[in-house]
Amino acid sequence: MMNDRDRSRHPQRPNQAGTNFRSSQDDWEIDLLREMVAIPSPSGQEADLAAYLVERMASLGFDAYRDAVGNAVGELGEGPHTLLFLGHMDTVPGQIPVRQDGERLYGRGTVDAKGPLAAFIAAAARVGPLPGWRIAVVGAVEEERTISRGARHLLSAFEPPDWCIIGEPSGWNRITLGYKGSLVVQVRLRLPLAHSAGPSQLPAERAVDLWNQIVERSATMNTGCKSFDRLTPSLYHITTCDDGAYGIVNMTIGFRLPPSHTPQAAIQTLQGWLSELNLGASTGRSSVDATAELQVLGKEVAYRAPKNTPLVRTFLSAIRTEGGKPSFVLKLGTSDMNVVGPAWQCPTVAYGPGDAKLDHTPDEHIDLSEYLRAIDVLERMLRSL
């Protein structure tokens, strides 16, 4: 295990402009990330990556194992205090050929979120066991699905840690303090058919009109609100079919929820809108002929961690010492912070290298100099414990 950095094996760190990066094929930290990215691990198919991580963490001195749901867990040291690094192994579908182009490493998961998870492993391995602290690194399963199966298992498998760091891209000099909540529902509409030559809307047209009204009503609610405080709808899927004299429309709709809207409150709001929209009116028939059914597919509450905690102060100091100007960010998506933050109520942040704008895109890549600098920040944070 590498308790102290061997500078002769590391690429030269970038200057302020980040222009003097030199990659090295035998740099173990870059190899770790490259090998992780080369193992496909879409949600539900993380077993191969978990096996690799358990073996790799064991070789770095961790007590490493897979838990009951398939999370890869590595632990260093013992003590009355616990710091949990919670990353995730899974990615969205769609592989990207793994390649390195100068400072950039391309591949699915480089940013979301194998880069942050690899940085956690590397930083903990550099430092080794710390007196009084149990350091745990977890690569969780199924974060990209709405169930967050790996993180939910930890709620019962782990005692609440003293500090928790979620592995998500923030940039090496930014700290994420919060994530919006989410609600994903399927709306099933049963609407009377009409002749396309007549004046009435067809079921598909009526569904589009319904979606437009949801967008308009959400925009009205959001008047004067900042991005993190807005109720934001998204139309994921829409399909139609005919069933005798009726058309069936299935719509999968997602909402990004601000702290002011719990999932249950958002469900009640949507149910109220559906009841007010009188779905049968545009056909000239009684609205009794039209029905709308709502099925909840997934939900998470919004979570915003406090800024004035020992964990945040330690990160701020580490970033400044590494030459950065730290800042805070609130994310408009969700992460495993939404699962563990409200339950554990311990000092929590999300941190990791990478540009979140590249999440889920076909151009996903990470700047390796940023990846290495994030490891430096994490190492410095650990050494200050």
VEXROZA-285561 format. One line per 4 residues: number of its first residue (from 0); their letters; for each residue x, y, z of N, C-alpha, C. Coordinates in steps of 0.1 Angstrom, whole numbers, plus 5000, padded with zeros to 4 digits. Example, Ala and Ser with C-alpha at 12.3 -4.5 7.8 and 13.67 -1.06 7.14 Angstrom:
2
0) as) 5132 4943 5078 5123 4955 5078 5132 4967 5078  5128 4978 5071 5137 4989 5071 5129 5000 5079
This chain:
385
0) mmnd) 5009 4988 5000 5000 5000 5000 5009 5012 5000  5005 5022 4992 5013 5035 4991 5008 5045 5001  5015 5046 5013 5011 5055 5023 5015 5069 5020  5026 5071 5012 5031 5084 5008 5033 5084 4993
4) rdrs) 5030 5096 4988 5031 5097 4973 5046 5095 4968  5047 5087 4958 5060 5085 4951 5059 5094 4939  5065 5106 4940 5063 5116 4930 5069 5111 4917  5079 5102 4917 5086 5098 4905 5076 5089 4896
8) rhpq) 5065 5084 4902 5056 5076 4895 5044 5084 4891  5043 5097 4894 5031 5105 4891 5034 5114 4879  5025 5116 4870 5027 5127 4860 5029 5140 4867  5036 5149 4860 5038 5162 4866 5024 5169 4867
12) rpnq) 5022 5175 4879 5009 5182 4881 5008 5195 4873  4996 5198 4869 4995 5210 4860 4997 5223 4867  5002 5233 4860 5002 5246 4865 4989 5253 4865  4987 5266 4868 4974 5272 4868 4967 5270 4855
16) agtn) 4974 5271 4844 4967 5270 4831 4965 5255 4827  4971 5246 4835 4969 5232 4832 4975 5227 4819  4987 5232 4816 4993 5230 4803 5004 5220 4803  5009 5216 4815 5022 5208 4815 5019 5194 4820
20) frss) 5008 5189 4816 5004 5175 4820 5012 5165 4812  5018 5155 4819 5025 5144 4812 5018 5131 4817  5013 5123 4808 5007 5111 4812 5018 5100 4812  5016 5090 4820 5026 5079 4821 5018 5066 4821
24) qddw) 5022 5057 4812 5014 5044 4811 5015 5036 4824  5025 5038 4832 5026 5030 4845 5021 5038 4857  5014 5049 4855 5008 5056 4866 4996 5048 4872  4997 5043 4884 4987 5034 4889 4974 5040 4891
28) eidl) 4973 5053 4893 4960 5060 4896 4953 5061 4883  4960 5065 4872 4953 5066 4859 4950 5052 4854  4958 5042 4856 4955 5028 4852 4942 5024 4859  4941 5027 4872 4929 5023 4880 4917 5028 4873
32) lrem) 4916 5041 4869 4905 5047 4863 4902 5041 4849  4913 5039 4842 4912 5034 4828 4906 5020 4828  4911 5012 4838 4906 4998 4839 4892 4997 4843  4888 5006 4852 4874 5007 4857 4865 5011 4845
36) vaip) 4869 5020 4837 4860 5025 4826 4859 5014 4815  4870 5006 4814 4870 4996 4804 4860 4984 4807  4856 4983 4819 4846 4973 4823 4832 4978 4822  4824 4974 4813 4810 4979 4812 4802 4976 4824
40) spsg) 4795 4985 4829 4787 4983 4841 4774 4991 4841  4766 4989 4831 4752 4996 4832 4745 4991 4844  4735 4998 4848 4728 4995 4860 4722 4981 4860  4725 4973 4870 4721 4959 4871 4731 4949 4866
44) qead) 4742 4955 4860 4752 4946 4855 4766 4950 4860  4767 4953 4873 4779 4958 4879 4789 4947 4884  4785 4934 4883 4792 4923 4890 4807 4923 4886  4810 4924 4873 4824 4923 4868 4832 4935 4874
48) laay) 4826 4947 4874 4834 4958 4880 4836 4956 4895  4825 4951 4901 4826 4949 4916 4838 4939 4919  4838 4928 4911 4849 4918 4914 4863 4925 4912  4864 4933 4901 4877 4939 4899 4880 4949 4910
52) lver) 4871 4957 4915 4874 4966 4925 4877 4959 4939  4871 4949 4942 4874 4941 4954 4888 4936 4953  4892 4931 4942 4906 4926 4940 4916 4937 4941  4912 4948 4934 4922 4959 4933 4923 4966 4947
56) masl) 4912 4968 4954 4913 4975 4967 4921 4966 4977  4919 4953 4976 4926 4943 4985 4941 4945 4982  4945 4946 4969 4959 4948 4966 4965 4961 4971  4957 4970 4974 4961 4983 4979 4960 4984 4994
60) gfda) 4956 4973 5001 4956 4973 5015 4943 4974 5022  4932 4975 5014 4919 4975 5020 4914 4962 5024  4906 4961 5034 4897 4950 5037 4886 4951 5027  4885 4943 5017 4876 4945 5006 4867 4933 5004
64) yrda) 4854 4936 5001 4844 4925 4999 4832 4931 4991  4824 4922 4987 4811 4925 4981 4800 4922 4991  4791 4932 4993 4781 4930 5003 4769 4923 4997  4758 4922 5005 4746 4914 5001 4739 4918 4989
68) vgna) 4740 4931 4985 4734 4936 4972 4743 4938 4961  4756 4935 4963 4766 4936 4952 4775 4948 4953  4773 4957 4963 4782 4968 4964 4796 4964 4966  4806 4971 4961 4820 4968 4963 4824 4977 4975
72) vgel) 4830 4971 4986 4833 4978 4998 4847 4976 5001  4854 4987 5004 4868 4986 5009 4870 4994 5022  4876 4988 5032 4877 4995 5045 4892 4996 5049  4895 5007 5055 4909 5009 5061 4908 5014 5075
76) gegp) 4915 5007 5084 4916 5011 5098 4903 5009 5106  4905 5012 5119 4894 5010 5129 4894 5023 5138  4883 5025 5144 4882 5036 5154 4868 5040 5156  4866 5049 5166 4853 5054 5169 4846 5062 5159
80) htll) 4854 5067 5149 4848 5076 5139 4849 5069 5125  4838 5072 5117 4837 5066 5103 4836 5077 5093  4844 5077 5083 4842 5085 5071 4838 5076 5059  4827 5078 5053 4822 5070 5042 4823 5078 5029
84) flgh) 4831 5072 5020 4831 5076 5006 4821 5068 4999  4810 5074 4994 4800 5066 4987 4799 5070 4972  4805 5062 4964 4804 5064 4949 4795 5054 4944  4794 5054 4930 4786 5043 4924 4793 5037 4912
88) mdtv) 4791 5024 4910 4798 5017 4899 4790 5017 4886  4777 5019 4887 4769 5017 4875 4769 5030 4866  4765 5028 4853 4764 5038 4844 4751 5037 4836  4748 5047 4829 4737 5046 4820 4741 5037 4808
92) pgqi) 4732 5032 4800 4736 5023 4789 4743 5032 4778  4749 5024 4769 4756 5031 4758 4771 5032 4759  4778 5022 4754 4792 5022 4756 4799 5032 4747  4810 5038 4752 4818 5047 4744 4832 5041 4744
96) pvrq) 4838 5040 4732 4852 5034 4731 4861 5041 4740  4868 5033 4748 4878 5038 4758 4891 5042 4751  4894 5055 4752 4906 5060 4745 4912 5072 4753  4925 5074 4752 4931 5086 4758 4936 5095 4747
100) dger) 4932 5107 4747 4937 5117 4738 4943 5129 4746  4957 5128 4747 4963 5138 4755 4959 5137 4770  4954 5148 4775 4949 5149 4789 4935 5142 4791  4929 5139 4780 4915 5134 4781 4914 5119 4780
104) lygr) 4906 5114 4790 4903 5099 4789 4888 5099 4786  4884 5092 4775 4871 5090 4770 4865 5077 4774  4853 5076 4777 4846 5063 4780 4834 5065 4789  4825 5056 4788 4813 5057 4797 4816 5055 4811
108) gtvd) 4813 5065 4819 4815 5065 4833 4827 5073 4838  4835 5078 4828 4847 5086 4832 4843 5097 4842  4831 5104 4839 4826 5115 4847 4816 5110 4857  4806 5102 4852 4795 5098 4860 4794 5083 4862
112) akgp) 4801 5077 4872 4808 5084 4882 4820 5076 4886  4827 5069 4876 4838 5061 4879 4850 5070 4883  4851 5082 4877 4862 5091 4880 4862 5095 4895  4851 5100 4900 4850 5102 4915 4853 5090 4923
116) laaf) 4848 5078 4920 4850 5066 4928 4865 5062 4927  4871 5063 4916 4885 5060 4915 4894 5070 4923  4890 5082 4923 4897 5092 4931 4896 5089 4946  4884 5085 4950 4882 5081 4964 4892 5069 4968
120) iaaa) 4892 5059 4960 4901 5047 4962 4916 5052 4963  4920 5060 4953 4934 5064 4952 4938 5072 4964  4930 5082 4968 4933 5090 4979 4934 5082 4992  4925 5073 4994 4925 5065 5007 4937 5056 5007
124) arvg) 4941 5051 4995 4952 5042 4994 4965 5050 4997  4966 5062 4992 4978 5070 4994 4980 5072 5009  4969 5075 5016 4970 5079 5030 4971 5066 5040  4964 5056 5037 4964 5044 5045 4956 5046 5058
128) plpg) 4957 5037 5067 4949 5038 5080 4952 5050 5088  4942 5056 5094 4944 5068 5102 4939 5065 5116  4947 5069 5126 4943 5067 5140 4929 5072 5143  4921 5063 5149 4908 5068 5154 4897 5068 5143
132) wria) 4901 5064 5131 4891 5065 5120 4890 5052 5112  4878 5049 5109 4875 5038 5099 4871 5045 5086  4879 5043 5076 4877 5049 5063 4870 5038 5054  4858 5040 5049 4851 5031 5040 4849 5037 5027
136) vvga) 4852 5029 5016 4849 5033 5002 4839 5023 4997  4828 5028 4992 4817 5020 4987 4814 5023 4972  4815 5013 4964 4810 5015 4950 4796 5009 4949  4786 5017 4949 4772 5012 4950 4767 5008 4937
140) veee) 4757 5000 4938 4750 4995 4926 4737 5003 4923  4733 5004 4911 4720 5009 4907 4716 5023 4911  4726 5032 4911 4723 5046 4914 4716 5052 4902  4719 5048 4890 4713 5054 4878 4698 5050 4877
144) rtis) 4694 5040 4884 4680 5036 4884 4673 5044 4895  4660 5045 4895 4653 5053 4905 4653 5046 4918  4657 5034 4919 4656 5027 4932 4669 5029 4941  4680 5033 4935 4693 5035 4943 4695 5023 4953
148) rgar) 4695 5011 4947 4695 4999 4955 4707 4998 4965  4719 5002 4959 4731 5000 4968 4730 5010 4980  4727 5022 4977 4726 5032 4988 4716 5029 4998  4704 5024 4994 4694 5021 5003 4698 5009 5012
152) hlls) 4705 5000 5007 4710 4989 5015 4719 4994 5026  4727 5004 5023 4736 5009 5033 4729 5015 5045  4717 5020 5043 4709 5026 5054 4707 5016 5066  4707 5003 5062 4705 4993 5073 4718 4986 5075
156) afep) 4727 4985 5066 4740 4978 5067 4751 4986 5075  4750 4999 5074 4760 5008 5080 4754 5016 5092  4761 5017 5102 4757 5027 5112 4760 5041 5105  4752 5051 5109 4754 5064 5103 4768 5069 5105
160) pdwc) 4775 5073 5094 4789 5077 5096 4790 5091 5102  4802 5094 5106 4804 5108 5111 4804 5118 5100  4811 5114 5089 4811 5122 5076 4808 5113 5065  4801 5119 5055 4798 5111 5042 4801 5120 5030
164) iige) 4809 5114 5021 4812 5121 5008 4807 5113 4997  4798 5119 4989 4792 5113 4978 4800 5115 4965  4803 5105 4957 4811 5106 4946 4803 5110 4933  4803 5122 4930 4797 5128 4918 4805 5139 4913
168) psgw) 4805 5142 4900 4814 5152 4894 4809 5166 4899  4819 5173 4904 4817 5187 4909 4827 5196 4903  4838 5190 4897 4850 5198 4895 4859 5197 4907  4872 5198 4905 4881 5195 4916 4881 5206 4927
172) nrit) 4876 5218 4923 4876 5230 4932 4862 5234 4936  4852 5225 4934 4838 5229 4938 4833 5218 4947  4824 5222 4956 4817 5213 4966 4802 5213 4963  4796 5202 4961 4782 5201 4959 4775 5199 4973
176) lgyk) 4765 5208 4976 4758 5208 4988 4744 5203 4988  4739 5202 4976 4725 5197 4975 4720 5193 4961  4710 5185 4961 4704 5180 4949 4689 5181 4950  4683 5185 4939 4668 5185 4938 4662 5171 4940
180) gslv) 4650 5171 4944 4643 5158 4944 4637 5154 4931  4631 5143 4930 4625 5138 4917 4612 5130 4920  4604 5130 4909 4592 5122 4909 4591 5118 4894  4589 5105 4892 4587 5099 4879 4574 5092 4879
184) vqvr) 4565 5095 4871 4551 5089 4870 4548 5084 4856  4539 5075 4856 4533 5071 4843 4518 5075 4844  4514 5083 4834 4500 5088 4833 4494 5080 4821  4483 5073 4825 4476 5065 4814 4462 5072 4812
188) lrlp) 4460 5076 4800 4448 5083 4796 4440 5074 4787  4427 5074 4790 4417 5066 4781 4407 5077 4776  4408 5080 4763 4401 5091 4757 4393 5087 4746  4380 5092 4744 4372 5089 4733 4378 5092 4720
192) lahs) 4377 5083 4710 4382 5086 4696 4373 5097 4690  4379 5103 4680 4371 5113 4672 4376 5112 4657  4368 5116 4648 4372 5116 4634 4382 5127 4631  4392 5123 4623 4403 5133 4620 4398 5145 4612
196) agps) 4386 5143 4605 4381 5154 4597 4372 5163 4605  4369 5159 4617 4360 5167 4626 4367 5177 4634  4359 5185 4642 4365 5196 4649 4372 5192 4662  4370 5179 4667 4375 5175 4680 4390 5170 4679
200) qlpa) 4397 5172 4690 4411 5167 4690 4411 5152 4691  4421 5146 4685 4423 5131 4687 4430 5129 4700  4430 5116 4705 4436 5114 4718 4450 5118 4719  4458 5115 4709 4472 5119 4709 4474 5134 4710
204) erav) 4465 5142 4703 4465 5156 4703 4461 5161 4717  4451 5155 4723 4447 5158 4736 4458 5156 4747  4466 5145 4745 4477 5143 4754 4488 5153 4753  4490 5157 4740 4500 5168 4738 4495 5181 4745
208) dlwn) 4482 5184 4744 4477 5196 4750 4478 5195 4765  4476 5183 4770 4477 5181 4785 4492 5184 4789  4501 5179 4782 4515 5181 4785 4519 5196 4785  4514 5203 4774 4516 5217 4773 4510 5225 4785
212) qive) 4499 5220 4790 4493 5227 4802 4501 5224 4814  4507 5212 4816 4515 5209 4827 4527 5218 4827  4533 5220 4815 4545 5229 4814 4541 5243 4818  4530 5248 4813 4525 5262 4816 4522 5264 4830
216) rsat) 4515 5254 4837 4512 5255 4851 4525 5255 4859  4534 5247 4856 4547 5246 4863 4554 5260 4862  4554 5265 4850 4561 5278 4848 4554 5289 4856  4541 5289 4858 4534 5298 4866 4539 5297 4881
220) mntg) 4540 5284 4885 4544 5282 4899 4558 5287 4901  4566 5287 4891 4581 5290 4892 4584 5305 4891  4574 5313 4889 4576 5327 4887 4585 5333 4899  4596 5339 4895 4604 5345 4906 4614 5335 4913
224) cksf) 4614 5323 4909 4622 5313 4916 4635 5311 4909  4646 5308 4917 4658 5304 4912 4657 5289 4907  4667 5285 4899 4667 5272 4893 4665 5261 4903  4672 5261 4915 4671 5251 4925 4657 5250 4931
228) drlt) 4650 5261 4930 4637 5262 4937 4625 5260 4927  4628 5256 4915 4617 5254 4905 4612 5240 4904  4599 5238 4901 4594 5226 4898 4595 5224 4883  4603 5214 4878 4607 5213 4864 4602 5200 4858
232) psly) 4592 5200 4849 4587 5188 4843 4595 5184 4831  4595 5171 4828 4602 5165 4816 4593 5154 4811  4591 5154 4798 4583 5143 4791 4593 5133 4786  4594 5121 4793 4604 5111 4789 4599 5102 4777
236) hitt) 4586 5098 4778 4581 5089 4767 4566 5092 4765  4561 5090 4753 4547 5090 4750 4544 5080 4740  4534 5071 4742 4529 5061 4733 4514 5061 4732  4509 5058 4720 4494 5057 4718 4490 5044 4712
240) cddg) 4478 5040 4714 4472 5029 4707 4457 5030 4708  4450 5023 4699 4435 5023 4699 4430 5011 4706  4419 5013 4713 4412 5002 4720 4397 5004 4718  4392 4999 4706 4378 5000 4703 4375 5015 4700
244) aygi) 4366 5021 4707 4362 5035 4704 4370 5044 4713  4381 5040 4718 4389 5048 4727 4403 5048 4723  4411 5058 4726 4425 5058 4724 4432 5058 4738  4443 5050 4738 4450 5048 4750 4463 5056 4749
248) vnmt) 4466 5065 4758 4479 5072 4758 4487 5069 4771  4499 5065 4769 4508 5063 4781 4519 5074 4780  4520 5082 4791 4530 5092 4792 4539 5090 4804  4552 5090 4802 4561 5089 4813 4566 5103 4816
252) igfr) 4563 5109 4827 4566 5123 4830 4575 5123 4843  4585 5131 4842 4594 5133 4854 4593 5147 4859  4595 5149 4871 4596 5162 4877 4608 5163 4886  4616 5174 4884 4626 5177 4894 4620 5186 4904
256) lpps) 4622 5182 4917 4615 5188 4928 4623 5197 4936  4619 5209 4939 4626 5218 4948 4624 5214 4963  4631 5219 4972 4629 5215 4986 4615 5218 4991  4608 5228 4985 4595 5231 4989 4584 5221 4985
260) htpq) 4588 5212 4976 4578 5202 4971 4583 5188 4974  4576 5181 4983 4579 5167 4985 4573 5159 4974  4577 5147 4972 4571 5139 4961 4556 5137 4963  4551 5136 4976 4537 5134 4978 4530 5147 4975
264) aaiq) 4536 5158 4978 4529 5171 4974 4528 5172 4959  4539 5168 4952 4539 5169 4937 4529 5160 4931  4527 5148 4937 4517 5139 4932 4503 5145 4934  4500 5151 4945 4487 5157 4948 4485 5169 4938
268) tlqg) 4496 5177 4935 4495 5188 4926 4491 5182 4912  4498 5172 4907 4495 5166 4894 4481 5160 4893  4477 5153 4904 4463 5148 4904 4453 5159 4903  4455 5170 4910 4446 5181 4910 4445 5187 4896
272) wlse) 4457 5188 4889 4457 5193 4875 4449 5184 4866  4451 5171 4867 4444 5162 4858 4429 5163 4860  4425 5164 4873 4410 5165 4875 4404 5178 4870  4412 5188 4869 4407 5201 4865 4407 5203 4850
276) lnlg) 4414 5194 4843 4416 5196 4828 4405 5191 4820  4395 5184 4826 4383 5179 4819 4387 5173 4806  4393 5161 4806 4399 5155 4795 4389 5152 4784  4377 5150 4786 4367 5147 4776 4362 5159 4769
280) astg) 4364 5171 4774 4357 5183 4769 4359 5186 4754  4372 5184 4749 4374 5188 4736 4368 5178 4725  4363 5166 4730 4356 5157 4720 4341 5160 4719  4336 5169 4728 4322 5172 4728 4314 5162 4736
284) rssv) 4322 5152 4742 4315 5142 4750 4316 5145 4765  4310 5138 4773 4311 5140 4787 4325 5136 4792  4330 5143 4801 4343 5140 4806 4343 5127 4814  4331 5122 4817 4330 5108 4823 4336 5098 4814
288) data) 4336 5100 4801 4341 5091 4791 4356 5090 4791  4363 5100 4797 4377 5101 4797 4382 5097 4811  4393 5090 4812 4399 5086 4825 4414 5089 4824  4419 5091 4836 4434 5093 4838 4438 5086 4850
292) elqv) 4448 5077 4848 4454 5069 4859 4468 5073 4861  4472 5073 4874 4486 5078 4877 4493 5067 4885  4505 5063 4880 4513 5053 4887 4527 5059 4890  4531 5058 4902 4544 5064 4906 4555 5053 4903
296) lgke) 4565 5057 4895 4576 5048 4892 4589 5051 4900  4590 5063 4906 4602 5066 4914 4601 5079 4920  4607 5081 4932 4606 5094 4939 4618 5096 4948  4622 5108 4950 4633 5111 4959 4630 5126 4965
300) vayr) 4632 5128 4977 4631 5141 4983 4643 5149 4980  4641 5162 4979 4653 5171 4977 4661 5171 4990  4674 5174 4988 4682 5175 5000 4693 5186 4998  4694 5194 5009 4704 5204 5009 4712 5204 5022
304) apkn) 4725 5201 5021 4733 5199 5033 4737 5213 5038  4739 5214 5051 4744 5227 5057 4758 5230 5052  4761 5243 5051 4774 5248 5047 4784 5248 5058  4780 5251 5070 4789 5254 5081 4791 5241 5089
308) tplv) 4799 5231 5084 4802 5219 5091 4817 5217 5090  4822 5208 5099 4837 5205 5099 4841 5199 5086  4832 5191 5080 4836 5185 5067 4838 5195 5056  4828 5204 5055 4829 5215 5045 4842 5223 5047
312) rtfl) 4844 5227 5060 4856 5235 5063 4869 5228 5059  4869 5215 5061 4881 5207 5058 4883 5207 5043  4873 5206 5035 4874 5206 5021 4878 5220 5016  4873 5230 5021 4876 5244 5017 4891 5246 5019
316) sair) 4896 5242 5031 4910 5243 5033 4919 5235 5024  4915 5223 5021 4923 5214 5012 4923 5220 4998  4912 5225 4993 4912 5231 4979 4920 5243 4979  4920 5252 4989 4928 5264 4989 4943 5260 4989
320) tegg) 4946 5250 4998 4960 5246 4999 4966 5241 4986  4957 5235 4978 4961 5229 4965 4960 5240 4954  4958 5252 4958 4959 5263 4948 4945 5267 4942  4934 5262 4947 4922 5265 4941 4914 5275 4948
324) kpsf) 4904 5281 4942 4894 5290 4948 4881 5282 4949  4878 5277 4961 4866 5268 4963 4853 5276 4961  4843 5268 4956 4830 5274 4955 4820 5263 4957  4807 5267 4959 4797 5257 4962 4787 5256 4950
328) vlkl) 4781 5244 4948 4771 5242 4938 4759 5234 4943  4748 5237 4938 4735 5230 4940 4731 5223 4927  4730 5210 4927 4727 5203 4915 4712 5202 4912  4708 5202 4899 4694 5201 4895 4690 5187 4893
332) gtsd) 4699 5177 4894 4695 5163 4893 4694 5157 4907  4696 5144 4907 4695 5136 4920 4708 5128 4921  4711 5123 4933 4722 5114 4935 4719 5106 4947  4728 5097 4951 4726 5090 4964 4726 5098 4976
336) mnvv) 4730 5111 4975 4728 5121 4986 4714 5122 4990  4705 5121 4980 4690 5122 4983 4686 5111 4992  4692 5099 4991 4689 5087 4999 4694 5088 5013  4708 5090 5014 4714 5089 5027 4714 5102 5035
340) gpaw) 4714 5113 5028 4714 5126 5035 4703 5128 5045  4690 5127 5041 4679 5128 5050 4679 5118 5061  4684 5106 5058 4683 5095 5068 4694 5096 5078  4706 5100 5074 4717 5100 5084 4719 5113 5091
344) qcpt) 4716 5124 5084 4717 5137 5089 4731 5140 5095  4742 5135 5089 4755 5138 5092 4761 5148 5082  4772 5154 5086 4779 5163 5076 4781 5155 5063  4776 5161 5052 4776 5154 5039 4779 5164 5028
348) vayg) 4787 5160 5018 4789 5168 5006 4790 5158 4995  4789 5163 4982 4793 5155 4971 4805 5161 4964  4814 5153 4960 4827 5158 4954 4832 5148 4944  4839 5153 4934 4846 5145 4925 4850 5152 4912
352) pgda) 4860 5147 4906 4865 5154 4893 4855 5152 4882  4855 5161 4872 4847 5159 4860 4837 5170 4858  4833 5172 4846 4823 5182 4842 4809 5175 4841  4800 5178 4850 4787 5172 4850 4779 5174 4837
356) kldh) 4783 5184 4829 4776 5186 4817 4778 5174 4807  4788 5166 4810 4791 5155 4801 4784 5142 4805  4777 5143 4817 4770 5131 4822 4761 5125 4811  4761 5112 4809 4752 5105 4800 4754 5109 4785
360) tpde) 4763 5117 4781 4765 5121 4767 4774 5111 4760  4773 5111 4746 4783 5103 4738 4797 5108 4738  4799 5120 4744 4812 5127 4744 4818 5126 4758  4813 5117 4767 4818 5117 4781 4833 5115 4782
364) hidl) 4840 5123 4789 4854 5122 4791 4858 5130 4803  4870 5127 4808 4875 5134 4820 4889 5139 4817  4892 5151 4822 4905 5157 4822 4914 5150 4832  4924 5143 4828 4932 5135 4838 4940 5144 4848
368) seyl) 4944 5156 4843 4950 5165 4853 4941 5169 4864  4928 5171 4861 4918 5174 4871 4916 5162 4880  4915 5150 4874 4914 5138 4882 4925 5137 4892  4937 5139 4888 4948 5138 4897 4948 5149 4908
372) raid) 4944 5161 4904 4943 5171 4914 4932 5169 4924  4921 5163 4920 4910 5159 4929 4916 5149 4940  4924 5140 4935 4930 5130 4944 4939 5137 4954  4946 5147 4950 4955 5155 4959 4946 5162 4969
376) vler) 4935 5168 4965 4926 5175 4975 4920 5164 4985  4916 5153 4980 4911 5143 4989 4921 5138 4999  4934 5136 4994 4944 5131 5002 4947 5142 5013  4947 5154 5010 4950 5165 5019 4939 5166 5030
380) mlrs) 4926 5164 5025 4915 5163 5034 4916 5152 5044  4920 5140 5039 4922 5129 5049 4933 5131 5058  4944 5136 5054 4955 5138 5063 4953 5149 5074  4942 5156 5072 4939 5166 5082 4930 5161 5093
384) l) 4925 5148 5092 4916 5143 5102 4923 5141 5115
